[in-house]
Amino acid sequence: MATHQLDVHPGTVTQVFSRDTPAVLAVDPGDTVVVGSLDASGHLEPQSTPGEVRPLMFPNRRGHCLTGPIEVRGAQPGDMLAVSFEALTPGGWGFTVAGRRDDAFTRSLGVAGGTAEWLLWDLDTETGTGTNQLGHTVRLQPFLGVVGMPLPEEGEFSTTPPRASGGGNIDCRELVAGSTLFLPVTVPGALLSVGDGHAAQGDGEVGGTAIECPMTSRLVLDLEPNPPLETIHALTPTARITFGFDADLNAATAEALSAMLTWLQSLLGLSRTHALALASSVVDLRITQIANETWGVHAVLAHDAVVRAD
């Protein structure tokens, strides 16, 4: 299997999902790609003071600054693309900003209509910590917020909402190095784009941003011939994960839990109702994010949650 290097420059980035965007790299299933990405906004330089305007990759910004698309030869709709995160290394800086929105949610928190507040972070990958200008230090848990493919329909689509078809802006903090994300292929060649590096994020991404940062990601792209599910799911070092995405929180929750029940049935040979009874004891439901127009919910089943007697 080959290893490819995909660096960031104007010819290797996109800010929309479109089946008509030409691939910037073609790989075979099982190949490794070392991908560079800018932060979600596409900053070419870090801010030196909070809120400072710095040059962007796309001066007329429409969406996340993503690297790609990457063609996986032979991938076809109906296949399952396995994206394995071998290593995720943040750049040396990042930012978090809150208070930029004025909507019902921010009004309920008392932060709408005011001045946006920024945290600028110095990121130390050796110690695995980030420190902001106010003196707060946090542990890093880097992952990519956006990993996705275009919709099969013609046109250009926003990178903001996550989608059950092709993934995208999933923003799941569980997808750390050592994890594999499984995405249903939407278009011939897959045309995968990645970016929106997060050095750390809480479940929910409650302020609208995480620690947004550049990222270098070592990914293995493969096709999974026998996936346990036909929907988006993941294996992490600690757990199995299923996802739900919907503007209705109840619908997103049901989507994530339904997929997990199907997985439990397959793993343990259970009826669906028995699977639900067991899930009530061992499955965690978490709010993935509330920041992206569509609710994200993920269901988590720890690898050691259930021991089956032979």
Summary of the structure (lengths in Angstrom):
residues: 310
radius of gyration: 19.2
end to end distance: 38.3
largest distance: 62.0
contacts: 1068
relative contact order: 0.18
helix: 13%
strand: 38%
